[in-house]
Amino acid sequence: MNKAERSDQFDLEALRKQVSDINRPGGDTDEGALSPEPINSYARQIAEQFSAGNRSPAIIIGQFRLFEFVSQFLIGLLVFFFWPGTGVETLLARGIAAALVAALLICGLQTTDTYTIPALRSRLRLLPRVLAVWGSVFVIVTGANALAGNVSSAELPVFVAWFATGAVFLLASRFLMAYGIRNWSRNGIMERRAVIVGGGAPAKELIRVLEQQPDNDIRICGIFDDRGEKRSPIMVAGYPKLGTVAELVEFVRITRIDMLIISLPLSAEARILQLLKKLWVLPVDIRLAAHANRLRFRPRAYSRIGAVPMLDIFNKPIRDWDSVAKRCFDIFFTLLALALLWPIMLATAIAIKLTSKGPVFFMQNRHGFNNEIIRIVKFRSMYADKGDPTGRAAVTKGDPRVTPVGRFIRKSSIDELPQLFNVLKGDISLVGPRPHAILAQARDRLFGDVVEGYFARHRVKPGVTGWAQINGWRGEVDHDDKIKFRTAYDLYYIENWSLWFDLKILFLTPFRLFNTENAY
């Protein structure tokens, strides 16, 4: 790598670091950071067209890969059913052989790049490759069995039937998958929705290049740019400019956008940094178009849309199969928690009902994923006529609004247990940044006004417990530093998420709850 490449790579990493550091305690406040602005009526009309969710290509490919494995395994078992021979050992050996053949087939198809959207979308182009992989796997397995003396001449017709049945099923499944992908693409069910940031000639060139890509799965939803019509026309390559970058934040909040593509040259580093400090709080991939740049990074620094190179600035956290794994984690441990904790929850409900008038549960609107408003359920800890659904007036030490039972369940966090039902519903996760009330304040200022990048916490689902909570950042926020440190811990969790990290936080939560210093 030459000197220019090393310098450019350093600048890219430095750019990411500058953006990530803006909301750490003691970090610089950026004058370009902004709150979302209401979008205009035309942009809202466009947004409504993309309000429905789409299907992730990675999820579809994974599901199809699993389907082919299971189907080929079952075909093998069915063929073995007609194979002469009895006994438990024989059946076990045949089951293992069927699983081995299916696994080798999937590995071969993966190695030969037949599990990509372009490959699955084509009906005929890659079918010879698929059949070649299946034939190779079959020859290897049959040959190994023959050398081991496990195959007699009388059993060869069974193997031929197995090969033919598997081949026909592979062809049929691939034809159906190609039809499904084409249909989903036409209907907008399976596509990557992108917004271009920056207009004018660079955006026009980018759009033209993207449109020329075969099997392009990018749907451009619009263009956003702060510049006036002289430098950024209201229509670029047939796509409308929907508003400013501040309006883009609100646009992404109410739509299902997958990617933001910044169409600015690398030489405009200051402008790119200014944009990123506004946009990094959004739960989307952020890419920098690099097709027109003369400078070149190492090949691994790029991702590609077709043949169009992109620099990956930020990735959407907990995406695709990670989100599936986290959801399975949530459901399993939530059901386990309910099975263990239901006596405590029942006793708490009875105590609340017997000691104060009003409902057992308390509902409150809070910020969820991508700033969506979710309704959180808790055990009521205040007198019914003194509750604060807005969350503006935080509970303080010795607060007269809190009932005697409420004081205990708040200190022990038992009041949070009904949120397990929110987890099952899918509004929140077991582990994540705690959902704050919409009007929650640090003294007399909203949290979003205290911490730049505060809403980056909402790039993932909120949680019943979190990294900030088990490190002592819970309870009353009576000083700006408390919400700054809480946000910093939340962002650390998002950037370093793993299932093991979730398990660690979940395991430590009961022990750290003994620290009730800030819980009132």
FIZAKOL-439192 format. One record per residue: residue in one letter; z, x, y negated of N, C-alpha, C, O in turn. Coordinates in steps of 0.02 Angstrom, whole numbers, plus 50000, padded with zeros to 5 digits. Each point is the difference from the previous one (the first is absolute). Example, Ala and Ser with C-alpha at 12.3 -4.5 7.8 and 13.67 -1.06 7.14 Angstrom:
<nodes>
A503905066050284500004995549941500005004549940500335005250001/S499314993049946500035004249941500374996149945500085002549945/
</nodes>
This chain:
<nodes>
M500005004350060500004995749940500005004549938500425004549995/N499134994449958499955004249941500524998149948500384995350008/K499635008549938500504999149948499974993249968500524996949987/A498875000750001499924993349969500294994750045500324995349976/E499565005350090500264994950046500765000150000500324994750001/R499985011449998500735000450000500294996949938500504996550003/S499195004749940500244997349937499954992550000500474996549978/D498965000850045499914992750001500504996750046500284994849982/Q499845008250076500474997050047500704999949970500374995150008/F499815010349957500665000149967500054994649948500524996749994/D498955002349967500024994949949500084993050030500354995849972/L499335002950085500064993550032500714998850023500274994649989/E500045010450042500704999250021500464999349940500484996250001/A499385007649946500414999649940499954993049969500484997449973/L498924999750031499894993349973500444994950037500324995849969/R499675004750098500424995450039500745001049982500364995149992/K499855011150001500705001349986500214997449931500554997349992/Q499025003549959500164997449933500114992550001500454997449968/V499124999150069500064992750003500634998050039500354995449979/S499795008150076500574998250042500665001449965500514996850015/D499505008049938500625002149967500194995849939500535001149972/I499044994250008500134996849935500624995750000500284998849947/N499944998750112500584995549998500605002950036500464996350017/R499555010349996500595002950028500535000749945499825000649942/P500824999250076500525000549949499905006349958499945005550026/G500034993549909499905005649955499275001649988499845004449960/G499714992050074499285001349991499764997549932500344996049967/D499095006450014499714998049935499754993050003499724997950051/T500384998449896499724993349994499305000549971499915003049947/D499624994050086499315000649978499834994449952500124994150014/E499605007849929499844995049950499434995550021499904994649972/G499725007650080499454995950024500214994750050499614995550014/A501015005050013500214995150048500054993249967500174999549941/L499694995350097499944993549969500224994650048500045001050061/S500104993249910500144994150040499354996250009499555000449958/P500394995850098499394996350010499904994849946500484997049975/E498895001950006499834994949951499664994150035499675001050051/P500414993049923499664994250031499255001149999499725002349950/I499964996050104499285000950004499644994149968500274994549995/N499115006749984499614994749968499774995050052500055001250060/S499714993149916499834994450045499445001950048500004997850058/Y499515006149919499445001950044500255004650056499814999150058/A500625005749924500275004550050500434996250050500005001650060/R500374993449917500414995950045499554996150048500174999250059/Q499274998449916499534996350043499735004650055499934998050058/I499915008249924499775004950050500575001650049499885000550060/A500735000149914500575001850042500124994750054500185001650056/E499724992149926500114994650048499535000550060500174997650054/Q499245005549937499535000850055500255005150051499794999950058/F500675004549921500255005250045500754999350013500345004950016/S499914989049976500724999050011500184999650074500575001550018/A498954996650024500134999750072500005007050029499645004449977/G500764996650075500045006550032499385001650041499634995550019/N500265010849994499445002250042500285003850060500605001250005/R498965000650040500215003450061499865007449995499455002049980/S501045002050036499935007249996499545002650055500104998450058/P499405005749925499575003050051500395004050052499844999950059/A500695003649919500405004050046500344995650052500055001750058/I500204992549919500334995350046499494997250049500144999550060/I499284998649915499484997150044499795005050053499934998250058/I499965008149922499805005150048500555001150052499855000650059/G500774999749919500555000950046500064994350050500115001150060/Q499814992849915500044994250045499435000150050500094998250058/F499315003749920499435000250045500085005550052499824999250059/R500455006549920500135005450047500494997750055499905001450059/L500634995249920500494997450049499674994850045500144999850060/F499444996049912499664994850039499565003250054500004997850057/E499635007449925499575003250049500415003550055499805000050058/F500755002949924500435003250051500264994850049499955000950061/V500334993749913500294994850043499464996850044500104999050059/S499324999549911499474996750038499745004550056499894997650055/Q500015008849931499755004550052500535001150055499835000850058/F500804999349922500545000650049500014993950046500075000750061/L499854993349910500004993950040499384999650045500054997650057/I499385004849918499405000250043500125004550060499814998350056/G500505007549932500155004550055500464996850051499895000750060/L500634995849917500454996650046499644994650040500124999150059/L499444997249906499634994750035499555002850055499964997250054/V499725008449931499575003150051500435002550058499814999250058/F500755003949926500445002650053500274994350044500195001150058/F499844992949914500244994250039499574998850061500234997750052/F499115003749940499544999050056499925006250043499625000150049/W500745005249932499955006350037500454999550061500594998449993/P499155002950068500424999550059500605004749996499955005549973/G500604992350054500615004050000500594996049977499944995649958/T500655005950070500604996349983500575005049989499935006050011/G500634991349968500585004249991500165001149927499565000249958/V501105000750029500235000949930499745006549972499795000249942/E500215005250097499775006449976499264999849981499795002949950/T499824993650091499284999549986499884996149935499585002049959/L500784992550033499924996049938500205004049939499674999649948/L500885004250057500235004049944499495005449983499855001249941/A499875002050110499505005249988499384997149967499715003149955/R500094990950066499414996849970500134998049927499565000749958/G501054996950028500174998449931499995006049955499764999849944/I500515005950082499995006249962499295002349988499835002449946/A499744996950106499305002149993499644995749948499625002749960/A500504990750040499694995649951500225001849929499595000149954/A501065001350037500255001949934499715006749978499845000949942/L500095003850106499725006649984499284999449977499795003149951/V499814992950085499304999149981499954996849930499615002349959/A500794992650028499994996749935500205004849944499705000149947/A500825004050066500235004849949499475005349987499885001849942/L499815000850111499475005049991499414997149961499705003449959/L500144990350055499454996849964500154999649926499575001649959/I501034996150023500184999349929500015006849966499765000749944/C500515004450090500005006849971499285002549989499855003049949/G499724995650099499305002149993499654996549943499645003149961/L500464990450034499694996249945500275002249932499645000149951/Q501015001650047500295002449937499715006849982499835001249942/T500115003250107499745006749987499284999949976499805004249960/T499814991150064499294999649982499884995549939499434998149987/D501095000449977499954996449936499684993050007499594998149958/T500594998350093499754993150007500514994949977499884994050004/Y500705008349971500504995549972500025000749925500535001549971/T498914997449997499964999849927499644993549982499654997050041/I500455000849898499684993749979499245000550003499694995450026/P499995010049949499275000450008499784999950073499494996950016/A500885006550028499815000150071500084993150032499574997850038/L500974998749946500124993450029499534994849970499864994950031/R499915006449908499584995149967499285000250027499654994949999/S500135010850025499325000650026499974997250071500425001550041/R499074994449971499954996750066499735004650054500245000050056/L499265004049927499635003750052500055007649993499935003650049/R500184998849890499925007249987500455004350043499785005250025/L500854992849985500475004250036500154997550071500425002950034/L499234991949988500124997650068499845005350054500375000550048/P499085003549945499895005350049500595004950004500185002350054/R500124999349888500585004550000500594996850037500355003350038/V499764990249950500554996550033499915000150076500465001350038/L498924997149984499864999950072500045007050029500225000850058/A499595004349904500055006950025500735002050011500175003350049/V500274994649905500715001550007500284996550062500355003050041/W499484990549967500244996250058499745003150065500375000650048/G498995001449953499725003150059500345006650016500135001550058/S500015002549890500325006550010500704999250029500205003550046/V500174991849925500684998750025499974997850073500415002250041/F499124993549974499954997350068499815005450050500265000350055/V499265004149925499795005450044500595004750014500105002250057/I500284999449890500565004650008500534997150047500235003450046/V499954990349943500524996950041499764999050072500375001550047/T499014995949961499744998950068499925006550037500155000550059/G499605004649905499915006550032500665003050022500055002850055/A500464996749903500665002650018500284996550061500305003150044/N499614990249959500244996250058499615001950063500285000550054/A499075000649938499595001850058500205006850027500055000950061/L500065003949895500215006750022500684999850034500155003950045/A500274991449932500674999350030499984996050065500514999350034/G498914998249983499944996150061500254992949995500144996850050/N499915000649888500264993249991499454994849997500154994049995/V499225008150009499454995349995499555000950062499755005450013/S500164989250023499545000150057499344996849981499954996749948/S499555004250093499344997249986500024992449997499604996949966/A500875000050071500054992750001500284997349934499904994249983/E500455010249981500314997749938499575001349939500184997949945/L499265005550062499565001649944499754993749964499965000149938/P499864994450098499794993949964500534997349952499854997249948/V500785003750071500544997749956500005004049935500094997249946/F499825009450060499975004249940499404998349957500045000049939/V499404998750093499394998149962500124993549963499804999349942/A500524995950091500154993649968500485001049941499934996849948/W500555007750061500475001649946499635002949940500124997949943/F499445006950069499625003049946499574994849964499994999849939/A499664996050099499554995149970500394994849959499804998249945/T500764999450084500404995049965500285002949934499974996749948/G500295009350056500265003249940499475001249947500124999049941/A499285003050081499455001349953499784993649965499904999849940/V500034994850100499804993649971500524997549949499834997549947/F500805003350071500534997849954500005004149936500104997349946/L499805009350060499965004349940499434997849955500094999549939/L499334999250090499434997849959500144993449966499864999149941/A500424996250097500144993349972500525000549944499914996949948/S500635006950063500525000549949499745003349937500194998149945/R499385007050063499735003449941499514995549961499995000249939/F499634995950096499564995349966500404994849961499844998649942/L500684998750089500424995149967500375003149940500074996849948/M500155009450060500355003349945499545001249941500194999149943/A499185002950072499525001149946499874993549963499954999949938/Y499994994750099499894993549968500614998149957499924997749944/G500685003450083500604998349963500065004049936500174997249948/I499705009450054500065004249941499504997949947500174999649941/R499224999050079499494997949952500204993349968499914999049940/N500354996550100500214993549975500605000649953500014996949947/W500485007350072500585001049957499815003449934500284998549948/S499235006050056499785003449939499664995149952500125000249939/R499464995450089499664995049957500514995349968499914998049942/N500615000250095500494995149975500565003249960500444996549976/G499545010150016500525003349961500665000850036500505001849969/I499514996950097500635000650037500165007350015500585002049998/M498915001950015500105007150016499615004249950499405001250009/E500945000949940499695004149948500555003749964500584997950001/R499245007549966500475003449957499834998349928499465001449975/R501024995449992499884997649932500205005449950500565002650003/A498994999049953500125005549953499884997749929499604995649986/V500775007549969499914999149929499845006949970500315004950018/I499194995349939499815006349968500355000549933499974995449959/V500365010350030500365001349937499585004849959499895005750021/G499884992049922499555004149958499304997350005499744999050055/G499944999849889499334997150000499475004949977500075006050008/G499404991349964499465004149974499565003050055499974997550056/A499705008049927499525003350045500325002550065499704999150053/P500905003949945500305002350064500124994350049499885000750060/A500354993649915500114994250044499344997450028499964998150058/K499535001849900499344997650022499735004450056499754997450050/E500315009149942499755004650051500394999250065499725000050054/L500944999249940500424999150059499814993750038499955000150062/I499954994549903499824993650032499345000750036499934997650057/R499585005549911499345000850031500055004150065499694998450050/V500715006949948500085004250060500344996150055499805000550058/L500724995849926500354996050050499554994850031500014998950061/E499584997849898499564994850026499465002750046499724996350041/Q500135010149953499495003050042500265002150068499615002050044/Q501054997649966500295002350063499864994950055500134994049990/P499635008150068499914995450056500684997850027500485004050000/D499574989850022500624997350027500585000649950500565001450020/N499294997649917500515000449948500484994050006499784994350001/D500875007150003500494994650005500424999249937500514996750000/I499265006349945500354999649936499744994049961499404999349989/R501054996449990499844994449955500295001649931500605000249991/I498965000949961500225001549932500184993449966499584995649993/C501045003949986500254993749971499954999949924500074994749970/G499805010949999499945000149927500155006949973500165004750037/I499794995849897500105006349964500514998949945500004994949966/F500455010050026500504999749946499975006549961499975005450028/D500044993949906499945005849957500304998449932499934994449975/D500425010449996500314999049934499525000949943500144997949944/R499295005250068499545001649946499614993949977499914995250038/G499845005049901499624994549972499304999550028499805004150042/E499834990949936499344998650028499495005549986499515000750037/K500585003149909499525005349985500005005450053499475002550019/R501114999250007500055005250051500054997250070499855003450048/S500354990349957500084996850066499724992949996500374995549980/P499015003450039499694993449995500384994850042500365001750047/I499564992049934500364994650035499704998650069500314996650041/M499085006049972499694999250066499725006750022499615003249964/V500594999150095499785006550026499714998950070500364998050046/A499005003449961499654999450065500114993250032500044999350061/G499994995649897500084993250025500724997850011500124994350021/Y500375010049963500704998250009500334999549932499885004149956/P500544990850033500304998949934500615004449988500375001750046/K499725000049891500635003249980500504994449988499904995849955/L500645004150084500464994350000500585000849951500354995249986/G499765010949988500545000849953500225007249994499645004650020/T500954996349952500275006749989500415002250060500104996250048/V500125010049950500405002750056500674996350004500264999050055/A500024999149888500634996250001499894993350035500444997750037/E498994999249953499854993750035499865001250074500124995650041/L499635010449976499885001650070500644999750041499994997850058/V500575004449913500644999750036500154992950021500204998850058/E499724996549897500134993050017499474997350048500164995950043/F499235006249949499454997950044500155001850073499914996050045/V500325010249966500165002250067500614996450027500064999050061/R500404999149895500604996450023499824993350032500344997850046/I499134998949930499864993250024499404999750047499804994650021/T499925011249996499445000250047500175004450060500535003250001/R499024997150046500095004450058499505005749995499475000050031/I500705004949927499575005849988500245005850044500605001250006/D498925002450023500175005650044499965006749966500355004750018/M499224995949931499855006649974499824999749926499664995449977/L500585009649986499785001149931499615006550000500245005250023/I499154994649950499575005949996499925001949927499734996149961/I500505009850021499955002449931499345003749993499895005150034/S499684992549922499335003049990500005004249937499664998449952/L500735006950049500035004749945499885007050026500185001550057/P499525003049903499905006950022500665003750005500484998449964/L499565006650080500625003850007500205003649936500585001649990/S498934999649967500155003549936500444995749955500325002649954/A499694990850058500414995549958500704999350030500244994550011/E500085011350002500644999950035500544996249962500394996450030/A499625004349904500514996649960499924992450005500494996450007/R498895001449990499874992850006500174997450069500284994550008/I499565009450044500164998050068500754999550010500254995250030/L500125009749943500734999850005500284993949965500474996950025/Q499255001549917500234994149963499904993750041500434995650001/L499005003850031499864994250042500474999650060500264994750017/L499855011050016500415000150060500724998049985500334996850041/K499915005249901500694998249982500084992549989500554997450002/K498894999249987500024992749993499904996550067500264994650011/L499365008650034499764996550059500365001750064499944996450049/W500455009049952500285002350063500544995350027500195000550058/V500054994949901500514995250023499704994650045500384996250030/L498975003549976499674994850039499945002050073499885005850015/P500194989450031499965001550072499285000350026499814996050042/V499805008649932499305000650018499835007450008500365004349977/D499074997050056499735006850000499705001549932499664995849971/I500465010150003499705002149937499565006150015500245005150024/R499114994249961499525005250014499655002249936499924996149953/L499895010250045499625002749944499315001750025499915004350043/A499584992249930499325001150023499795007249984500085002349943/A499645001150107499835007149991499265001450014499805005750006/H499804989049998499305000950019499595003749946499525003450016/A500684995849921499615002949945500315006549973499745002949953/N500814999350077500335006049974499695006350030499855000350060/R500045004649898499725006350023500525004150038499835003750047/L500804995649933500535003750035500104997250070499934994050010/R500225010350037500094997850068500665002650028500175005949991/F500194989750043500625001850034499855001850073499424999950021/R501105001750015499925000850072499804993450031500194994749974/P499425005350080499774993750031500574995350017499924993949995/R500655008850026500564995750020500324996549941500394995350009/A499465006849930500294996849942499674993249986500264996149961/Y499175002650071499624994049986500104994750054500105001650058/S499864992249921499854994650047499314997549979499755001949948/R499954993950094499324998049984499914992550011500284997150046/I499325000049910499764993150009499265000750015499605000949954/G500224998750109499325002050020499935007449988500365004050031/A499184998049926499915007149983500285001749931499925005549976/V500424989749992500265001049932500695003350005500464997150028/P499625009049944500655003450004500494997149950499824998449943/M500815001050079500544997649958500605004750007500135002650054/L500214998549891500635003750002500574995050006500064995449960/D500365005650091500554995450012500595001949955500325005250011/I499814990749939500565001349955500644997050027500505003550007/F499494990050008500574996650031499754995450055499464997149995/N500945002350058499864995450054500504994350000500585000849981/K499194993450039500454994350007500515001750053499825002050055/P500834997249930500515001750049500064994750055499854994149988/I500385008050070500134995650058499424995250010500064994049987/R499395008650036499384996250005499794999450073500255003650044/D499294991849969499674999150065500514999750057500454995849999/W499495008850050500444999650059500715001949984500464998050036/D499655005849910500695001349979500354993549980500584998950016/S499054996749950500304993649981500134995750061500504996350001/V499075004150050500124996250061500625002650036500414996150023/A499655010649980500585003050033500654998249963500514998550031/K499465001549903500604998449961500184992650009500594998350002/R498914997350003500144992950011500324998850068500464996150006/C499285007450045500314999450067500725002649999500444997150031/F499675008449934500675002849991500464994949968500564998950023/D499204997849924500404995049965500194994250045500584998050002/I498944999450034500134994150042500495001750055500474996250013/F499435009550020500445001950056500725000849977500464997150029/F499655007049919500685001449978500314994149963500624999350000/T498984996449970500284994049968500264995250053500544997249992/L499085001750060500224995650055500625002950033500464996350018/L499575010349990500595003350028500604999049955500554998650023/A499355002249911500554999149952500264992950000500614998849998/L498944996350005500214993050001500394998550064500484996249998/A499315006750057500364998950064500705002849997500464997350031/L499645008249932500665003249996500444997249944500614999850007/L499084998149938500384998349940500084992549988500324998149951/W499404997750093500054992849986500724997549995500134995449961/P500365007450078500694997649990500265001449929500354995849971/I499495010150003500225001749932499674995449949500324997749953/M499045000850057499644995749954500284992850003500074996749948/L500085001050111500294993350007500684999649968500154995249964/A500285009950047500675000149971499965000349924500394996849965/T499125007050008499925000549928499804993249971500264998049948/A499274998650084499784993449976500584995049999500064996149952/I500365004150099500574995450003500505001749944500264995549967/A499875011050022500485002149949499764998049930500394997749959/I498965003150028499734998049935500074992549989500194997849946/K499654998450105500024992749995500714997449990500114995149964/L500395008150068500694997649997500365002149936500494996849980/T499285008549987500385002849943499714998449932500335001149949/S499054996350047499724998449935499454994750009499694999550052/K500224996649895499504994850002499305003049990499915005049967/G499604991750064499315002249991499685002050066500324999950052/P499055002049945499635001950061500245006750028500315004049965/V499544997050098500185006350033499545005649976500225005749991/F499154992749998499525005249983499824999849926500064994949966/F499715010850010499795000849930499295002750000499855005050033/M499704991749932499305002149997499865003349932500254997949948/Q499345007350054499835003549938499305002850004499815002950051/N499814996449895499335003049996500055007449985500365002149954/R499285001950084500015007249989499295002750007499544996650024/H500385009749955499355003450007499915002450071500455003250028/G498974995250001499835002450067499435005049997499895003249949/F499754997350106499435004650005499484998349945499824994349990/N499955011049976499484999349949500214995249944499584996549972/N501075003350014500284995749946499964992650015500114995949955/E499735002250107500004992950017500714997349995500495003650013/I499574990149969500654996849995500194997250068499644995950029/I500935006349997500254997650064500684996749989500355001549952/R499844994250094500634996349994500485002750052499904999050060/I500625004449918500485003350043500594995350013500234996549955/V500025003550107500574995850018500605004650013499945005050035/K500644993149938500635003750009500564995050012499924994049986/F500645008450039500604995950001500254999449928500015004949963/R500184989150017500254998949932500665003649991500474999050039/S499575005149910500625003849986500324998049934500555002449984/M499134993349977500274997749936500174992550003499784996550045/Y500615001449908500124992849993499334996749983499615002649960/A500274991650070499344996849995499794998749928499415000449984/D501064998049973499844998349930499975006249955499894999349940/K500225006650089499995006149959499485005150024499975005649975/G499614992450072499495004550026499475001649949499904996349951/D499765009250060499475002249954499365001250040499885005550024/P499704989449983499385000850039499525005249972499595002750037/T500454998749898499545004849969500195007350015499565004350000/G501084997050014500225006750012500075004249937500105006050003/R499844990849939500045003749937500715002749989500085005749977/A500434990250038500695002149990500275002850066500194996250044/A499835010449962500215003250062500754999050011500384999249953/V499815000750110500704999350018500375006549984499765005450016/T500824994049952500405005849981500664999950036500174995050033/K500205010349961500655000550034500484994649973500084999349939/G500234996950107500454994749981499654994049970500324996149965/D499045003050047499624994549971500304993350021500064998750060/P500134997049892500324993650017499534995150033500234994950027/R499125006449972499524995550032500015000550075499774995550035/V500505010049992499985001350071500614996950034500565000749976/T499334995850079500544996950038500375005450040499745005450010/P500884993050013500365004950042499615001950063499985005950018/V499724989250016499595001550058499395004149978499805004850034/G499914993349909499415003549975500155007349985499575004350011/R501034997249965500185006949984499985004350064499765005750000/F500504991450055500015003750063499305000950028499825005550021/I499784989249981499345000650031499535004249957499525002950027/R500594997549908499595004349958500175007450013499555004150005/K501104997550000500195006950012499765002450068499815005850007/S500214989750042499795001950068499264998950013499755001650054/S499894995649896499284998550005499854994650051499424999350021/I501084996950000499884994450046499584994749965499644996350034/D500405003349900499614995049964499255001150007499604995449989/E500195010750031499295001550008499724998050068499394999950009/L501044998450039499764998950069499494994450006499545000750041/P500504993749921499474995050007499305002549984499514996750016/Q500445009149951499345002749986499645002250064499405001549998/L500964998650058499675001350064499474994650013499495001450032/F500634992649944499504994750009499405001249954499444998150018/N500675004949924499445002149958499575005250035499395000249992/V500945004250047499645005150037499554996750052499415001850007/L500864993550031499604996550051499424996349968499464999550029/K500654997849912499484996449965499455004749975499424997949991/G500755008449999499515004949978500025001549926499595003849975/D500884993349989500055001249927500255007049986499775003249952/I500704999250089500295006649989500025003650067499854997250053/S500355009149944500075004150060500745001550011500414998749956/L499775003950102500695002050011500195005949955500555000249972/V498995004550021500135006049960499475000649946499404999250012/G500835002149927499545000649944500394999849935500614999250001/P499065001549943500344999349935500314993049994499674995150016/R500945004549961500324993649993499624995549951499795002549947/P500124991150068499674995449953500464998349942500554997550011/H499245003849929500414998549941499804993349971499434997850005/A501064999049963499854993849964499495001349945499975005549972/I499624989550014499455000949953500245002249931499675004149967/L500904993350011500255001749934500595004850002500395000349953/A499685003450102500555004750006499975005249945499465002449982/Q501134999449991500035004449943500505005650010500484999450037/A499395006249929500495005349991500264999349929499665001849952/R500934995650043500284998049935499554994849968500004994350023/D499635007349925499614994949966499255001050007499614997149963/R500185007150085499285001350009499804998750072500365001750047/L499044995249962499744998950067499885006750035499865005049967/F500204995050099499925006250038499325003249986499965006149995/G499524989850000499335002749987499945003349933499565004349991/D500874993949962499995003249934500415006549999499915004249956/V500544996550093500425005950003499655005850036500055005749979/V499594992750075499705005150042499244999250000499744994850020/E499915010349957499275000050005499815000550074500285004050037/G499254992049984499815000050070500474996150045499965000650061/Y500494995549909500484996150039499654995650051500244999350057/F499214997649925499674995250044499635003550058499724996650043/A500275010149958499745003450059500434998850061499785001150056/R500844996649934500434998050056499684994350040500154999250059/H499434996949909499724994150031499355001350037499644995350018/R500205011149993499415001650040500124998650074499534999850039/V501094999149980500174998050069500464993949996500264998449946/K499844998350110500454994450001500715002349986500205005450021/P500204990649943500705001749991500384999450066499744997350048/G500885005149953500385000050062500704997449992500274999549944/V500044998850112500704997950001500455005949984500504999349966/T499315006650059500355006149984499495005349983499404999250013/G500835006349958499515005149978500315006849992500615000850005/W498975004149981500215006949991500465000749940500495003850003/A499374992649944500445000449941500694997250016500505002849978/Q499534991750059500644996750014500455004350043500605000449986/I499135002850065500445004050043500195006649967500435003650026/N499264998049918500195006049961500444998249940500095004149955/G500184989850046500494998149949499744996549940500394998049956/W498945001050039499724996849940499934992550013499454997450011/R501114999249988500034992850010500504997049952500405003549969/G499574989950024500494996749957499784999649928499404999949985/E501094999949970499874998949929499605005649969500105005950016/V499434992349941499605004849962500234999649927499734996149961/D500775008050022500284999849932499795006149959500255001049944/H499295002950083499765005949964499285001350020499804998850057/D499805003649896499285001150014499895004750058499544999050040/D500885006249967499915004950054500064996850069499695002450047/K500704992349959500084996950066499354997050025499825000750058/I499824995949898499364997150023499475005450006499544999450040/K500515005949920499535005550006500085003650067499505001350034/F501125000249985500115003350064499844995350058499735002250051/R500424991449943499834995250053499244999850010499764999950057/T499875000049888499274999950005499745006450030499544999950041/A500765005849940499785006450028500105000250075499575002550037/Y500994995049987500134999850073499524995350034499765001450055/D500084992949913499524995350030499315003150006499664999150051/L500145004649898499345003250002499975005650051499495001250032/Y501075002349977500035005150052499914996750068499645002750043/Y500674991649968499924996450063499274998150012499745001050055/I499934996449893499304997850008499555006050017499564999550042/E500565006149924499575005850010500125003450067499565003550025/N501024995450005500185003550063500134995350057500345001750048/W499384992249948500154995050050499785002050070499485003250009/S500924994950039499835000450071500464995350037500524997949973/L499315000350087500444995750040500675003550014500524996750002/W499465009950007500625003750010500444999749938500624999550004/F499075000749937500374999549937500334993149996500584999449982/D499044995450035500294993250001500584999650048500524997049984/L499405005950075500544999750050500625003749976500564997750011/K499345007949956500565003849972500384995849948500624999750002/I499014997249953500324995949947500374994150032500564998449980/L499124998450069500314994350033500645002150036500494996349998/F499505009550034500595002450037500575001749951500584998650015/L499265004449928500515002249953500294994349958500555000649973/T499084993950021500214994649956500714997450014500394999649953/P499794998750109500684997350011500555005049980500524997949976/F499355008650033500515005049983500055001049925500555000949973/R498894998949993500015001149927500264993949962500175000649942/L499864993650091500264994049966500745000649985500264996249959/F500085008550074500725000949985500105002749929500554999449973/N498935003549998500035002249931499874993949955499434998349986/T501104998649990499944993849960500165001249927500184995449963/E499755010950015500205001849931499634995849947500314997949952/N499045001050058499614996449949499834992950020499614996749965/A500685000850090499854993350024500554995249978500585000850020/Y499234994349939500504995349974499844992950022500364995349984/
</nodes>
